Amino acid sequence: QLQLVESGGGEVQAGGSLQLSCAASGLAFDGYPIGWFRQAPGKGREGVSYIEPDGSSTDYTDSVKGRFTVSRDNANNTVYLQMNSLKPEDTGVYYCAAALYLNVKYTRDDYRYWGQGTQVTVSS
């Protein structure tokens, strides 16, 4: 089974930055599309960003475009989410997940493997 371990969450003031990491092990990481999701208290889990296996194609939900950047380093089995200009509305638990086929974007049920989640808190 592919294992995903997240790190990099924490507390930051509005306007600050954080970089989340998703480290993978167990299977051929470079064959999996990776999605980032987040869940705020009282809300459902929403898609944030997406990256194809070779890293050449990425996508972002409208609310984070221009502020977040997703990338991957397949040699080190790691996907990153760089988050700049953070807002209080970005607060939530962030998850990375791996899908089994391409072009799934933010269809949650298409992701088979999930990380444990990491808390991001943005204060005003």
Stockholm file with secondary structure:
# STOCKHOLM 1.0

chainA/1-124         QLQLVESGGGEVQAGGSLQLSCAASGLAFDGYPIGWFRQAPGKGREGVSYIEPDGSSTDYTDSVKGRFTVSRDNANNTVYLQMNSLKPEDTGVYYCAAALYLNVKYTRDDYRYWGQGTQVTVSS
#=GR chainA/1-124 SS CCEEEEECCEEEETTCCEEEEEEEESSCGGGSCEEEEEECTTSCCEEEEEECTTSSCEEECGGGTTTEEEEEEGGGTEEEEEECSCCGGGCEEEEEEEESSSSCTTCGGGEEEECCCEEEEEEC
#=GC SS_cons         CCEEEEECCEEEETTCCEEEEEEEESSCGGGSCEEEEEECTTSCCEEEEEECTTSSCEEECGGGTTTEEEEEEGGGTEEEEEECSCCGGGCEEEEEEEESSSSCTTCGGGEEEECCCEEEEEEC
//
